[in-house]
Amino acid sequence: MPSHSPHLSSHFSATGPWDQILPIPLLPTHLQRTAPIEGSDAFWMTEAWLESMRNHGLTRPNPAVGCVLVNAAGKEISRGITQPFPGLHAEKVAMDRVIDLPSLIGATAYVTLEPCSHIGRNPPCADLLAKSPIRRIVIARTDPNPLVQGQGIEKLRASGKQVTLGVLSHEVSAWNLGFLVKHTLKRPLVALKWAQTLDGQLADDTMKSHWISGPVSRAYTHWLRQNYDLILVGAQTVLKDFPRLDVRDCNLPHQGEPLPILFDPKGLLLNPSEEIQTLLKNRTFLPHRKHVIVTTQTNLQANPNSWVHDLENVILLAQPGQKLIEELMQIIQGPEVTQALGRDVQSIMIEGGSKTLSHWISAGYGDIFHTFIAPVLTGGDKNRVTARKLLSQASRLHTLASAQLESDILIEMISQEIKERIFS
């Protein structure tokens, strides 16, 4: 894979091409995608990747993989996409759709992730391709799953196939970042998202923040939400904004809602006024969707008859309260959250507010940052993201993508660890 800085091309965000993310009325002209040269490896890999996006949010914990088969004359034969879990893999789907089997002689398969080499719920896709008359396999990147890890590529080469690796590797890596981090670092991906003024405020000193960023930035925020398994906000943000924390204004289809985690170390949500309870019931704790509140054991003991116990689909969990973020990471990977989500947690997005974000950064977490900067100056100093480090101790980040979204500037950065372990 390329060793240079993994900055994506201008029409890509960290989670896909802009024309797949934003509705046409909100899509800025300068972010409209220009297709690669038709017939090139980049062209067909882009087609495979766009195919993978159609089952966005449905394949987890499997990655969303796309496959396109192209004959020796450069014409498409078929394409496939990983089916909703635990369904067929993309390569199998594409092969099953081939009507004219002789067309595979001398053909090329474009696959966004290394074909699996082990027997799981599906037979090995590497074996399927190795036994076919396909001549060449083009793969965006390797699969870090310990059951694969290059073995699929070895099988293909051992069978005499020509294998090309690394086409659109950075874009595909960014798209599958949660899956890659889970298998490489053995923990969930931690994303941090916020919108700020030019002088670094997430709200003014009176706690007013409605809204710092514009409609295009907010639409992208909604798209981001369905890219992550969990979305976490602090209790103060909940009581200030009464957020829905759902997916709304981005491009269709909306195929996944993150499980909200409400972080409440002070117990603010356990005994609010009746007026606040009504607002929370009507705007945040909607009965069709599960929520998890995490507070301390001390707070639960002080509020044994909390109104939260009577809420439908609200799960109340306690942590000791000594090392808040470390304990919280254990909780979100624990059985209660896993059961509520319906699968293991691969990723979590921390969406605010400033104190909650600062807690995570100070604890050393932050794999990818989605930061929106609005052309507004407010002054003040109460609502900033802080790490409380000297410049000599500063964490080194790397820009993965950036874009102008109307008047806002979006900068998406990854940590040094993610750059070295995922993109190098």
Residue pairs with C-beta under 8 A, 6 or more apart in sequence:
1 141
1 165
1 166
1 169
1 423
1 424
2 166
2 169
2 170
3 424
5 398
5 399
5 419
6 170
6 173
6 174
6 398
6 400
6 414
6 419
6 423
7 399
7 400
7 401
8 14
8 170
8 171
8 174
8 400
8 401
9 171
10 30
10 31
10 403
11 17
11 18
11 19
11 31
11 32
11 33
11 34
12 18
12 171
12 174
12 401
13 21
13 220
13 401
13 403
13 410
13 412
14 174
14 177
14 368
14 370
14 400
14 401
14 412
15 21
15 174
15 175
15 223
15 224
15 227
16 53
16 175
16 223
17 33
17 50
18 27
18 28
18 31
18 32
18 33
18 403
19 27
19 31
19 32
19 33
20 50
20 53
20 251
21 219
21 220
21 223
21 250
21 251
22 31
22 216
22 219
22 220
22 223
22 250
22 251
23 219
23 249
23 250
23 251
26 215
26 216
26 219
26 249
28 216
28 404
28 405
28 406
30 404
31 403
35 43
35 46
36 42
36 43
36 46
37 43
39 74
41 110
41 138
41 164
41 167
42 167
42 168
44 68
44 70
44 108
44 110
44 138
45 110
45 112
45 138
45 140
45 167
45 168
45 172
46 168
47 66
47 68
47 76
47 79
47 110
48 66
48 67
48 68
48 79
48 90
48 110
48 111
48 112
48 140
49 66
49 112
49 140
49 168
49 171
49 172
49 175
50 66
51 66
51 67
51 68
51 79
51 80
51 81
51 90
52 64
52 65
52 66
52 81
52 82
52 90
52 112
52 175
53 64
53 66
53 175
54 81
55 64
55 81
55 82
55 83
55 84
55 255
56 64
56 226
56 227
56 253
56 255
56 256
57 226
57 227
57 255
57 256
58 64
58 84
58 85
58 255
58 256
59 65
59 82
59 83
59 84
59 85
59 87
60 85
60 178
60 179
60 229
60 343
60 346
61 85
61 179
61 182
61 343
61 344
61 346
62 82
62 85
62 86
62 89
62 179
63 82
63 113
63 143
63 176
63 179
64 81
64 82
64 175
64 176
65 81
65 82
65 89
65 90
65 91
65 111
65 112
65 113
66 79
66 80
66 81
66 82
66 90
66 111
66 112
67 79
67 80
67 81
67 90
67 91
67 93
67 94
67 109
67 110
67 111
67 112
68 76
68 78
68 79
68 94
68 109
68 110
69 76
69 77
69 78
69 79
69 94
69 95
69 98
69 104
69 107
69 108
69 109
69 110
69 134
70 76
70 77
70 107
70 108
70 109
70 110
71 77
71 103
71 104
71 106
71 107
72 105
72 106
72 107
72 135
77 98
77 100
77 103
77 104
77 107
78 94
78 95
78 97
78 98
78 99
79 94
79 97
80 88
80 89
80 90
80 91
80 92
80 93
80 94
80 95
80 96
80 97
81 90
81 93
82 88
82 89
82 90
82 93
83 89
83 93
85 343
86 121
88 96
88 122
89 115
89 116
89 122
89 125
90 111
90 112
90 125
91 109
91 111
91 115
91 125
91 128
91 129
92 122
92 123
92 125
92 128
94 109
95 128
95 129
95 132
98 104
104 132
104 133
104 134
105 133
105 135
106 133
106 135
107 133
107 134
107 135
107 136
108 134
108 135
108 136
108 137
108 138
109 129
109 134
109 136
109 137
109 138
110 138
110 167
111 137
111 138
111 139
111 140
112 139
112 140
112 141
112 168
112 172
112 175
112 176
113 139
113 140
113 141
113 143
113 172
113 176
114 126
114 139
114 141
114 142
114 143
114 148
114 150
114 152
114 153
115 124
115 125
115 126
115 128
115 129
115 137
115 139
115 152
115 156
116 122
116 124
116 125
116 126
116 143
116 145
116 147
116 148
116 152
117 124
117 126
117 127
117 147
117 148
117 151
117 152
117 154
117 155
118 124
118 147
118 148
118 151
120 147
124 152
124 155
125 152
126 151
126 152
126 153
126 155
126 156
127 155
129 137
129 156
129 161
130 155
130 156
130 158
130 159
130 161
131 159
134 161
135 161
135 162
136 161
136 162
136 163
136 164
137 156
137 161
137 162
137 163
137 164
138 163
138 164
138 167
139 153
139 163
139 164
139 165
139 166
139 167
140 166
140 167
140 168
140 169
140 171
140 172
140 173
141 165
141 166
141 169
141 172
141 173
142 148
142 149
142 150
142 153
142 165
143 149
143 152
143 183
144 180
144 183
144 184
145 183
146 183
153 163
153 165
156 163
157 163
170 423
173 180
173 422
173 423
174 400
174 401
177 189
177 347
177 367
177 368
177 418
177 422
178 188
178 189
178 227
178 228
178 229
178 346
178 347
179 346
180 422
181 187
181 188
181 189
181 346
181 347
181 367
181 418
181 422
182 188
182 189
182 344
182 346
182 347
184 421
184 422
185 417
185 421
187 329
187 333
188 229
188 230
188 329
188 332
188 333
188 345
188 346
188 347
188 348
189 228
189 346
189 347
189 348
189 367
189 368
190 347
190 348
190 350
190 360
190 365
190 366
190 367
190 368
191 224
191 228
191 347
191 348
191 349
191 350
191 367
191 368
191 369
191 370
192 349
192 350
192 357
192 360
192 361
192 365
192 366
192 368
192 369
192 370
193 221
193 224
193 349
193 350
193 351
193 352
193 369
193 370
193 371
194 202
194 351
194 352
194 354
194 357
194 370
194 371
194 372
194 385
195 202
195 211
195 212
195 213
195 217
195 221
195 371
195 372
195 373
195 374
195 408
196 202
196 212
196 371
196 372
196 373
196 374
196 385
197 212
197 373
197 374
197 376
197 377
197 378
198 373
198 374
198 375
198 376
198 377
199 377
199 378
199 379
200 384
200 385
201 378
201 379
201 380
201 383
201 384
202 209
202 212
202 352
202 353
202 354
202 357
202 383
202 384
202 385
203 209
203 212
203 240
203 353
203 354
203 383
204 378
204 380
204 383
205 378
205 379
205 380
205 381
205 382
205 383
207 240
207 382
207 383
209 240
209 241
209 383
210 241
211 218
212 372
212 374
212 376
213 221
213 372
213 374
213 405
213 408
214 374
214 405
214 406
214 407
214 408
215 249
215 406
216 405
216 406
216 408
217 372
217 374
217 405
217 406
217 408
217 410
218 249
219 249
219 250
220 250
220 405
220 410
221 351
221 370
221 372
222 246
222 247
222 248
222 249
222 250
223 247
223 250
223 251
224 349
224 370
225 231
225 245
225 246
225 247
225 257
225 258
225 349
226 247
226 250
226 254
226 255
226 256
226 257
226 258
227 347
227 349
228 258
228 347
228 348
228 349
229 258
229 259
229 341
229 343
229 345
229 346
229 347
229 348
230 258
230 259
230 260
230 261
230 332
230 337
230 341
230 345
230 347
230 348
230 349
231 245
231 258
231 259
231 260
231 261
231 348
231 349
231 351
232 260
232 261
232 262
232 263
232 332
232 348
232 349
232 350
232 351
232 356
233 243
233 245
233 260
233 261
233 262
233 263
233 350
233 351
233 352
233 353
233 356
234 262
234 263
234 264
234 352
234 353
234 355
234 356
235 262
235 263
235 264
235 265
235 266
235 268
235 269
236 268
236 353
236 355
236 356
237 243
237 351
237 352
237 353
237 356
238 262
238 269
238 280
238 284
239 268
239 269
239 272
239 276
240 353
242 279
242 280
242 283
242 284
243 283
243 284
244 283
244 284
244 286
245 258
245 260
245 284
245 351
246 257
246 289
247 254
247 256
247 257
248 254
257 289
258 349
259 290
259 291
259 292
259 337
259 340
259 341
260 289
260 290
260 291
260 292
261 291
261 292
261 294
261 332
261 337
261 348
262 269
262 291
262 292
262 293
262 294
263 294
263 328
263 356
264 270
264 293
264 294
264 295
264 299
265 295
265 296
265 299
265 321
265 324
266 295
266 299
267 295
267 296
267 298
267 299
267 300
267 302
267 303
269 280
269 293
269 295
269 308
270 295
270 299
270 300
270 302
270 303
270 306
270 307
270 308
271 303
271 306
271 307
272 280
277 307
281 311
284 291
285 291
285 311
285 313
285 314
287 312
287 313
288 313
289 313
290 313
290 314
290 315
290 340
291 313
291 314
291 315
292 314
292 315
292 316
292 317
292 336
292 337
292 340
293 308
293 314
293 315
293 316
293 317
294 317
294 318
294 319
294 328
294 331
295 316
295 317
295 318
295 319
296 318
296 319
296 320
296 321
297 318
297 319
297 320
297 321
298 321
299 318
300 306
300 316
300 318
306 316
308 314
308 316
309 316
315 336
315 340
317 331
317 336
317 337
319 327
319 328
319 331
320 327
321 327
323 363
324 359
324 363
325 359
325 360
325 362
325 363
325 365
326 363
329 365
331 337
332 345
332 348
333 344
333 345
337 345
338 344
338 345
349 370
350 356
350 357
350 360
353 383
354 383
354 384
354 385
354 386
357 385
358 385
358 386
358 387
360 366
361 385
361 386
361 387
362 386
362 387
362 388
366 395
366 415
367 414
367 415
367 417
367 418
368 400
368 412
368 413
368 414
368 415
368 418
369 397
369 411
369 412
369 413
369 414
370 410
370 412
371 410
371 411
371 412
371 413
372 405
372 408
372 409
372 410
373 408
373 409
373 410
373 411
374 407
374 408
375 407
375 408
387 394
387 395
389 395
395 415
395 416
396 415
396 416
397 413
397 414
397 415
397 416
398 413
398 414
398 415
398 416
398 419
399 411
399 412
399 413
400 412
400 413
400 414
401 410
401 412
402 409
402 410
402 411
402 412
403 409
403 410
404 410
414 422
414 423
